[in-house]
């Protein structure tokens, strides 16, 4: 079951529903073990076929701690299919080509786990032995943690295509000597940018209900269109200045520039940085085209949360498509502003906020806080 292309609806309820990559988990309640369970799932959710690794991690949390974890149900891809793991009074209803069947977590002293083979049309997880999970209309969990009473995964529908048949029937006949028709108005006449060109879907949103879930804020998950020019948070001076001859830590007037963390750590702005709680997984770190800037572990901070680059003495920041977001403020605009995936210029004296952690761009000419 391809979870990455499926729709994940959220049902109303008092528990929590979380998605990390292609792994979806529902927790009936919350206690001291909740954070450890979510952390164990998130730690290995990015690996290929994470089902087996997650089962091992959860076993250490569930059976190796003193506190009793809340009942939960989890769905994760494996090399052979889809892992369904249930603990306590939680059930899963699986519907496929051979009909429907139900798994109940309370039937085992430890937990019930089974690898479900394709094809699977729908897979729902909810509380109780015979839970009837009805999701909010048009919800689709892409990333993060939201309140909910279960979830329903609807597999993506594969439609057969017969190339050439409809296109040939719909194509108008051209008259000899007539110039070729222009592109029709709308998307076909726009820039030739497709979803494949814009990179992987990053899940800007936590969920997309027609109405926001209780206690949450619904963000739009539409991928941002590529922007040719960076967004500027301040006006350029009337008199243009010459660009620096290198991308170093010096501004155009020769003053040193650094990024300062709240604990006093300085990061010289003579290189690009990948910011997050585990930035070393990014390809640019492996290629040594950027340096890691590691933030203190926080479940609101993604492994790769933001990218910072330096070009001709100017500093640019962009979000990595995170659910929690990246925020900036400047001396001219002290209020926090959420930025997107387009490069945003950060002037001297500007600040970056990721979760509760703040980094400040300072130079000798920057105004003091």
Secondary structure as UniProt FT lines:
FT   HELIX           3..5
FT   STRAND          7..11
FT   STRAND          15..20
FT   TURN            21..22
FT   STRAND          23..27
FT   TURN            32..33
FT   HELIX           34..44
FT   TURN            45..46
FT   TURN            48..50
FT   HELIX           51..63
FT   STRAND          72..77
FT   STRAND          82..87
FT   STRAND          90..96
FT   TURN            97..98
FT   STRAND          99..104
FT   HELIX           105..107
FT   STRAND          112..116
FT   STRAND          120..127
FT   TURN            137..138
FT   STRAND          144..148
FT   STRAND          150..154
FT   TURN            163..164
FT   HELIX           165..170
FT   TURN            176..177
FT   HELIX           187..189
FT   TURN            195..198
FT   TURN            214..215
FT   TURN            252..253
FT   STRAND          256..261
FT   TURN            262..263
FT   STRAND          266..268
FT   STRAND          273..276
FT   HELIX           279..281
FT   HELIX           283..286
FT   TURN            287..288
FT   STRAND          291..294
FT   TURN            299..300
FT   STRAND          306..311
FT   TURN            312..313
FT   STRAND          314..319
FT   STRAND          326..329
FT   STRAND          337..339
FT   STRAND          344..346
FT   TURN            348..349
FT   STRAND          351..354
FT   TURN            355..356
FT   STRAND          357..363
FT   TURN            364..365
//
